[in-house]
Structure formats: structure tokens, C-alpha cells
Amino acid sequence: MYIPKYFKITDVDEIWDFVQKNSFGTIVTTEKGKPIATHLPLQLIKEGDTFYITGHLAYGNPQWRTFETCEDVLVIFQGPHAYISSSWYEDDNVPTWNYQAVHVYGSSRILDEKELKQDLTMLLEKYEKHRENPVLWDKPSPKLLENQLKGIVGFKIKVKEIQAAYKLSQNRNETDYNNIIDKLQNEGNPNSKQVAELMEKSIKKSRMQ
């Protein structure tokens, strides 16, 4: 991923926090040179000093077969994004787009049945435990679970490289920066509002450093 110096993020804790909060990602592999992508919920797991990305695909999805033939897998996580009008700048310029994105590269393998069950248990706990009537792993009937397990394939990606870009107008002067926040807040668009909030947090963080 091309990342100008203004927008490059290197704080690992900050990056992993972003991944945890934006965990519906995109997995990209290749088959005979052709890119294949699947969008799905993923989990970040740390074992010792090593990080892993885990998840599962439908058995009918041919992408899982590429996990054992591709040397590298790309996983993409994306946050809110918004159009930035050039009319919001003091000086003549061109429009752009603000966004957050993290690319993770790693090597993958298929999970065995025991590992897959453990991963699904953690996934359900993450998204169900806070609900009024949580449906955790032990609630559905064993027969239903066994039938569903036959229809999916679990995977585990060992993280080897991380690239993170937060393009939030860091290269603009203070007047432009504050005006962009104000304009985004009034766009009436949830994504624009989220980007404005991220920019405000970035200001506060830089002032505390």
C-alpha cells in the first residue's frame, strides 16, 4: 500500500486496536495469478509474541483451497472514509478523500476441527455475550452444530507484515484542518461524521504529546 509519510501509522497497539474495532475485513489470495477476495468477520489473536488472524469460509467458497498454495495472504481492514471538497481549503487546490486502512500480510493454514470449534466459540462470545439472550456455542443443539461445521473451513494467518494509513488531512494547515472538521460534521453523512470525530481525536492526541 502506498503511504505518504504524513499518513503512515507505526504504533502497533494503535493498529491492532483499529483491527479489533473494524474486524469485518477482506481476504485476498491468488489462483493462477488471478486475485480472489472474500469479505468476512475476522479475529485477532496473540500467542506469545506472534499475532494471528483467524476466521472461516463456506466450504463451497473455492478461495480456501488457495490458502495452502499462496505464499502470502493479504487481509484488508477499513475504517470510515469521506470525500474532502477543495472548496473547504483557503488556497486553490484539488479535492481528495480521507480514510483509514490497514493491510496485513501473512502465511495461512487450515484449522483442524478442534481449532475451528475454539475459534467459533471465541467469535460467538465476542458478538453475543453482551446481548440480552446470547446464543453461545453451547446453546444450539450438537446436531445442528455438527451439520454447520461440515459447511465451513477455518483458517489461521500468521502475521508477517503490517501497513497502516490514516489519511486525515494531517498535511493541511490548522485553518483548513478545522474547517474540514466543521464541514464534515454538517454533511449529514454517518461516515463523514465519523471521519470528523477521528480528526478531532487526532488534534487532542497531538496536543497531549
Secondary structure, DSSP 8 states (H G I E B T S, - for coil): ----GGGB---HHHHHHHHHHT-EEEEEEEETTEEEEEEEE-EEEEETTEEEEEEEEETT-GGGGGTTT-S-EEEEEEEEEEEE-GGGSSS----EEEEEEEEEEEEEEE--HHHHHHHHHHHHHHHHTTSSS---TTSS-HHHHHHHHTTEEEEEEEEEEEEEEEESSTTS-HHHHHHHHHHHHTS--HHHHHHHHHHHHHHHHHHH-
